């Protein structure tokens, strides 16, 4: 499947990288690479990850460390919608399909 990253998810990645870089710039770069690798794994087998329709219609979730990768499949594309810390309140993630 093709892979796309929503503008919200791209901002999430930037914020995560900036946060980690405050203490460890090298780890920030490697962590963002790991998450992007996880995106590609999701695109290969999106149905292997649990559905989270309680958050929004069609949402699935993968976990990477303490972060949750929220995505949906739209036609033949996996669209990463958000990448958020697992401690966040998942009901306010802004997962509508217009972003």
N, CA, C and O of each residue as an XYZ file, in Angstrom:
396
protein
N       0.832     -1.190      0.000
C       0.000      0.000      0.000
C       0.871      1.247      0.000
O       2.017      1.240      0.449
N       0.287      2.306     -0.516
C       0.966      3.595     -0.460
C       0.877      4.139      0.960
O       0.038      3.710      1.752
N       1.741      5.076      1.266
C       1.796      5.684      2.588
C       1.721      7.193      2.452
O       2.409      7.784      1.619
N       0.883      7.817      3.273
C       0.875      9.280      3.345
C       0.817      9.694      4.811
O       0.359      8.940      5.670
N       1.285     10.891      5.071
C       1.342     11.423      6.436
C       0.549     12.727      6.437
O       0.829     13.633      5.651
N      -0.435     12.816      7.317
C      -1.252     14.024      7.396
C      -0.414     15.196      7.895
O       0.628     14.995      8.520
N      -0.860     16.408      7.624
C      -0.155     17.572      8.177
C      -0.073     17.525      9.709
O       0.936     17.932     10.285
N      -1.116     17.037     10.365
C      -1.092     16.935     11.835
C      -0.011     15.963     12.292
O       0.719     16.248     13.241
N       0.095     14.823     11.626
C       1.121     13.834     11.993
C       2.521     14.385     11.726
O       3.443     14.136     12.503
N       2.684     15.128     10.638
C       3.992     15.730     10.343
C       4.375     16.717     11.443
O       5.534     16.770     11.856
N       3.396     17.504     11.920
C       3.666     18.436     13.030
C       3.989     17.662     14.308
O       4.857     18.061     15.084
N       3.279     16.550     14.516
C       3.563     15.722     15.693
C       5.007     15.240     15.673
O       5.702     15.325     16.685
N       5.465     14.732     14.528
C       6.840     14.242     14.409
C       7.845     15.350     14.683
O       8.845     15.137     15.368
N       7.578     16.521     14.150
C       8.481     17.657     14.366
C       8.559     17.998     15.852
O       9.645     18.229     16.382
N       7.411     18.030     16.520
C       7.384     18.348     17.952
C       8.087     17.271     18.780
O       8.812     17.583     19.725
N       7.873     16.013     18.425
C       8.543     14.918     19.135
C      10.056     15.042     18.974
O      10.802     14.931     19.947
N      10.499     15.271     17.747
C      11.925     15.420     17.492
C      12.528     16.582     18.262
O      13.607     16.461     18.841
N      11.824     17.709     18.267
C      12.322     18.879     18.993
C      12.394     18.609     20.492
O      13.344     19.026     21.154
N      11.398     17.916     21.028
C      11.378     17.614     22.454
C      12.552     16.718     22.840
O      13.255     16.994     23.812
N      12.761     15.650     22.082
C      13.853     14.729     22.382
C      15.204     15.423     22.188
O      16.140     15.178     22.948
N      15.307     16.279     21.184
C      16.569     16.955     20.868
C      17.037     17.895     21.971
O      18.224     18.211     22.046
N      16.134     18.340     22.817
C      16.540     19.207     23.930
C      17.613     18.537     24.788
O      18.549     19.183     25.259
N      17.452     17.226     24.979
C      18.395     16.477     25.807
C      19.387     15.659     24.991
O      20.514     15.427     25.428
N      18.963     15.216     23.790
C      19.801     14.299     23.036
C      19.506     14.409     21.535
O      18.688     13.652     21.011
N      20.163     15.340     20.845
C      19.901     15.530     19.425
C      20.118     14.267     18.575
O      19.373     14.020     17.626
N      21.116     13.491     18.912
C      21.382     12.271     18.149
C      20.228     11.290     18.294
O      19.807     10.673     17.316
N      19.718     11.144     19.512
C      18.594     10.230     19.732
C      17.346     10.740     19.045
O      16.543      9.938     18.570
N      17.159     12.032     18.978
C      15.990     12.589     18.291
C      15.963     12.130     16.836
O      14.925     11.704     16.330
N      17.099     12.220     16.176
C      17.182     11.810     14.767
C      16.900     10.322     14.637
O      16.136      9.917     13.760
N      17.498      9.501     15.489
C      17.302      8.056     15.368
C      15.876      7.656     15.731
O      15.331      6.723     15.142
N      15.268      8.344     16.688
C      13.900      8.001     17.071
C      12.921      8.315     15.949
O      12.025      7.519     15.667
N      13.081      9.452     15.315
C      12.197      9.810     14.196
C      12.385      8.813     13.051
O      11.411      8.445     12.394
N      13.605      8.375     12.804
C      13.833      7.336     11.782
C      13.093      6.049     12.139
O      12.490      5.415     11.273
N      13.141      5.663     13.423
C      12.441      4.459     13.866
C      10.937      4.577     13.632
O      10.303      3.636     13.154
N      10.375      5.723     13.965
C       8.935      5.910     13.768
C       8.587      5.830     12.282
O       7.582      5.222     11.913
N       9.408      6.434     11.434
C       9.145      6.375      9.990
C       9.271      4.947      9.474
O       8.541      4.550      8.566
N      10.187      4.176     10.043
C      10.296      2.757      9.699
C       9.010      2.025     10.098
O       8.517      1.160      9.373
N       8.487      2.392     11.258
C       7.222      1.800     11.714
C       6.090      2.164     10.764
O       5.220      1.334     10.500
N       6.084      3.391     10.243
C       5.078      3.781      9.255
C       5.100      2.812      8.074
O       4.054      2.357      7.613
N       6.305      2.503      7.592
C       6.424      1.606      6.434
C       5.938      0.203      6.770
O       5.323     -0.456      5.933
N       6.209     -0.260      7.992
C       5.718     -1.575      8.422
C       4.191     -1.581      8.481
O       3.556     -2.566      8.106
N       3.617     -0.501      8.945
C       2.156     -0.377      8.990
C       1.586     -0.458      7.578
O       0.595     -1.149      7.343
N       2.210      0.244      6.645
C       1.723      0.266      5.264
C       1.757     -1.126      4.629
O       0.942     -1.432      3.758
N       2.700     -1.969      5.064
C       2.775     -3.332      4.522
C       1.649     -4.218      5.046
O       1.168     -5.095      4.329
N       1.221     -3.996      6.295
C       0.213     -4.867      6.904
C      -0.730     -4.081      7.815
O      -0.756     -4.333      9.020
N      -1.497     -3.145      7.279
C      -2.325     -2.299      8.144
C      -3.384     -3.065      8.940
O      -3.735     -2.658     10.048
N      -3.888     -4.155      8.393
C      -4.931     -4.908      9.093
C      -4.396     -5.654     10.310
O      -5.181     -6.164     11.109
N      -3.078     -5.726     10.465
C      -2.481     -6.407     11.612
C      -2.591     -5.580     12.900
O      -2.286     -6.075     13.984
N      -3.024     -4.334     12.779
C      -3.084     -3.444     13.928
C      -4.534     -3.240     14.346
O      -5.427     -3.227     13.499
N      -4.779     -3.080     15.656
C      -6.162     -3.031     16.140
C      -6.918     -1.786     15.693
O      -6.370     -0.688     15.599
N      -8.198     -2.009     15.423
C      -9.096     -0.914     15.090
C      -9.397     -0.119     16.352
O      -9.493     -0.680     17.444
N      -9.543      1.190     16.195
C      -9.897      2.082     17.314
C     -11.050      2.976     16.883
O     -10.953      4.203     16.905
N     -12.154      2.327     16.487
C     -13.330      3.079     16.071
C     -13.915      3.912     17.207
O     -14.734      4.800     16.967
N     -13.498      3.631     18.447
C     -13.937      4.456     19.576
C     -13.356      5.866     19.488
O     -13.891      6.796     20.092
N     -12.263      6.029     18.739
C     -11.630      7.341     18.573
C     -12.192      8.081     17.370
O     -12.484      9.275     17.444
N     -12.341      7.368     16.265
C     -12.904      7.926     15.035
C     -13.110      6.769     14.066
O     -12.431      5.746     14.158
N     -14.023      6.928     13.163
C     -14.331      5.869     12.198
C     -13.096      5.506     11.378
O     -12.429      6.378     10.821
N     -12.802      4.211     11.310
C     -11.720      3.714     10.479
C     -10.319      3.838     11.048
O      -9.353      3.488     10.370
N     -10.182      4.321     12.264
C      -8.845      4.509     12.844
C      -8.306      3.183     13.356
O      -9.030      2.381     13.945
N      -7.018      2.975     13.117
C      -6.272      1.846     13.671
C      -5.089      2.423     14.439
O      -4.744      3.593     14.277
N      -4.468      1.591     15.278
C      -3.404      2.104     16.143
C      -2.227      1.139     16.194
O      -2.400     -0.073     16.328
N      -1.037      1.699     16.086
C       0.205      0.964     16.300
C       0.941      1.661     17.434
O       0.748      2.852     17.675
N       1.784      0.909     18.124
C       2.534      1.460     19.250
C       4.021      1.425     18.913
O       4.536      0.431     18.401
N       4.699      2.533     19.210
C       6.160      2.583     19.087
C       6.686      3.240     20.352
O       6.548      4.449     20.539
N       7.291      2.434     21.221
C       7.743      2.961     22.509
C       6.561      3.496     23.278
O       5.576      2.788     23.487
N       6.652      4.749     23.704
C       5.559      5.383     24.453
C       4.597      6.138     23.543
O       3.700      6.830     24.025
N       4.777      6.009     22.240
C       3.975      6.767     21.289
C       2.972      5.883     20.568
O       3.221      4.705     20.313
N       1.834      6.481     20.249
C       0.778      5.812     19.515
C       0.723      6.404     18.112
O       0.704      7.622     17.936
N       0.698      5.535     17.136
C       0.583      5.952     15.741
C      -0.840      5.638     15.321
O      -1.229      4.472     15.240
N      -1.609      6.671     15.056
C      -3.008      6.521     14.671
C      -3.107      6.710     13.166
O      -2.622      7.701     12.619
N      -3.737      5.753     12.506
C      -3.794      5.788     11.046
C      -5.110      5.218     10.559
O      -5.851      4.582     11.309
N      -5.385      5.458      9.290
C      -6.547      4.856      8.642
C      -6.156      4.449      7.239
O      -5.187      4.960      6.677
N      -6.906      3.536      6.685
C      -6.694      3.104      5.302
C      -7.763      3.784      4.458
O      -8.959      3.640      4.708
N      -7.307      4.527      3.455
C      -8.198      5.220      2.529
C      -7.869      4.697      1.137
O      -6.810      4.982      0.578
N      -8.812      3.918      0.588
C      -8.595      3.226     -0.676
C      -7.344      2.358     -0.562
O      -7.336      1.420      0.236
N      -6.301      2.631     -1.316
C      -5.083      1.807     -1.257
C      -3.922      2.560     -0.608
O      -2.754      2.307     -0.902
N      -4.274      3.493      0.284
C      -3.263      4.307      0.957
C      -3.441      4.226      2.469
O      -4.553      4.351      2.980
N      -2.349      4.017      3.169
C      -2.337      4.136      4.624
C      -1.990      5.589      4.924
O      -0.936      6.086      4.527
N      -2.884      6.250      5.623
C      -2.672      7.658      5.981
C      -2.440      7.741      7.488
O      -3.338      7.455      8.280
N      -1.234      8.133      7.873
C      -0.923      8.346      9.285
C      -1.556      9.673      9.675
O      -1.249     10.719      9.103
N      -2.447      9.611     10.663
C      -3.200     10.796     11.062
C      -2.542     11.551     12.212
O      -2.482     12.781     12.193
N      -2.047     10.823     13.216
C      -1.419     11.460     14.374
C      -0.367     10.536     14.946
O      -0.444      9.318     14.786
N       0.616     11.118     15.614
C       1.608     10.386     16.403
C       1.633     11.093     17.743
O       2.119     12.218     17.855
N       1.103     10.425     18.762
C       0.934     11.097     20.044
C       1.484     10.251     21.187
O       1.567      9.027     21.087
N       1.852     10.912     22.255
C       2.345     10.213     23.443
C       1.195      9.436     24.062
O       0.067      9.926     24.115
N       1.473      8.245     24.523
C       0.453      7.377     25.082
C      -0.234      7.920     26.320
O      -1.318      7.456     26.671
N       0.370      8.891     26.989
C      -0.235      9.466     28.190
C      -1.288     10.521     27.860
O      -2.010     10.971     28.749
N      -1.382     10.917     26.599
C      -2.363     11.946     26.216
C      -3.778     11.412     26.250
O      -4.005     10.208     26.126
N      -4.709     12.300     26.415
C      -6.129     11.963     26.351
C      -6.487     11.718     24.886
O      -6.492     12.653     24.085
N      -6.779     10.495     24.538
C      -7.015     10.144     23.135
C      -8.317     10.689     22.588
O      -8.522     10.654     21.374
N      -9.196     11.185     23.421
C     -10.463     11.704     22.901
C     -10.332     13.114     22.326
O     -11.292     13.637     21.760
N      -9.158     13.736     22.463
C      -8.987     15.102     21.939
C      -7.839     15.139     20.925
O      -7.038     16.074     20.922
N      -7.765     14.140     20.084
C      -6.654     14.051     19.140
C      -6.926     14.703     17.800
O      -6.024     14.760     16.964
N      -8.125     15.193     17.561
C      -8.426     15.836     16.289
C      -8.350     14.889     15.112
O      -7.640     15.158     14.144
N      -9.068     13.788     15.181
C      -8.982     12.759     14.145
C     -10.094     12.838     13.122
O     -10.539     11.797     12.638
N     -10.558     14.004     12.776
C     -11.553     14.035     11.716
C     -10.859     13.877     10.373
O      -9.646     14.067     10.284
N     -11.579     13.545      9.360
C     -10.975     13.222      8.064
C     -10.622     14.444      7.233
O     -10.103     14.295      6.127
N     -10.885     15.648      7.728
C     -10.619     16.850      6.926
C      -9.218     17.396      7.088
O      -8.851     18.346      6.395
N      -8.417     16.824      7.986
C      -7.081     17.377      8.226
C      -6.097     16.868      7.238
O      -4.922     17.232      7.293
